[in-house]
Amino acid sequence: MSDGQIVVSDLTKHYKRVKAVDHLSFTVEPGRVTGFLGPNGAGKTTTLRMLLNLVTPTAGTATIGGHRYADLPDPIRHVGAVLEASSAHKGRTGRNHLRVICAAAGLPDRRADEVLEIVGLTPAAKRKFKGYSLGMRQRLGIAAALLGDPRVLILDEPANGLDPEGIRWMRDLLKGLAAQGRTILVSSHLLSEMELLADDLVIIAAGQLVRQGTVSQIVDSMANQGIVRVRTPNPEGLVAAVAGKGGTAVPGPDGGLIVTGLELAQVGSAAFTAGVELHELTADGPDLEAVFLALTHDKAGIR
């Protein structure tokens, strides 16, 4: 594998009644952490499964270092992947689980202990898998992905089950691996964490590319529009009032609304005219969460 670049080109997956992925194209560069974002049902997991040849595309291609994953010789040494929390025989220890994988892949047993140290599971190496928490299972899955010392790491929601300390550990680990020149592709719903972790972002919705670029490029793309955060006991009324003035209001965190396309005074005026009671009206600069919601609010689907 000449490099670790991931290239998705016109990738498409149709099921009987659903276009899970629809002519999707993007690239992931070595030496960087790329966040892969989208609403539930956007097609993220289907895309990752096609990248790993677990699902056959209807059309298009997905390559890693210029090759399909299925065509890589000894793929465990080139690509590590975690698409769900690690599963293992419940009576097997974490160390023995990894040693079984080492034996199958022709790797020395000592590699199991090396990756357990990397992911912070050495104290739990002799514990049986059935006693592992979800966060520990996530760490064990990452340890398994690292066994072959791969150049490319593909992770689907790796922070699920991790506590705040674990999430910070994950961030430091992935940034460190990227600094070594590895290619890191991570899907996640934790937008605030992605803003801290990722160098680049690929945002999809309804199986299609919505935006690709660096985190700062994507966030700054809405800087001239501004963000207005609103709380109201009548969200439907506010959505209609804002739409009547040419703006857009989408659900935000904690039950509030995020308004784009209007200035703060315009939002206040629209609410007053429509008789909509407001409990909060705040102008704010864009952050990744607000930009993501604005870009994808009308494109979410079930996939």
Secondary structure as UniProt FT lines:
FT   STRAND          6..14
FT   STRAND          19..28
FT   TURN            30..31
FT   STRAND          33..37
FT   TURN            40..41
FT   HELIX           44..51
FT   TURN            52..53
FT   STRAND          59..64
FT   TURN            65..66
FT   HELIX           69..71
FT   HELIX           75..77
FT   STRAND          79..82
FT   TURN            90..91
FT   HELIX           94..105
FT   HELIX           110..118
FT   TURN            119..120
FT   HELIX           122..124
FT   TURN            125..126
FT   HELIX           129..131
FT   HELIX           134..146
FT   TURN            147..148
FT   STRAND          152..156
FT   TURN            158..161
FT   HELIX           164..179
FT   TURN            180..181
FT   STRAND          183..187
FT   HELIX           191..197
FT   STRAND          200..205
FT   TURN            206..207
FT   STRAND          208..214
FT   HELIX           215..220
FT   TURN            221..225
FT   STRAND          227..231
FT   HELIX           235..244
FT   TURN            245..246
FT   STRAND          248..251
FT   HELIX           253..255
FT   STRAND          257..260
FT   HELIX           264..274
FT   STRAND          280..284
FT   HELIX           288..296
FT   TURN            297..299
//
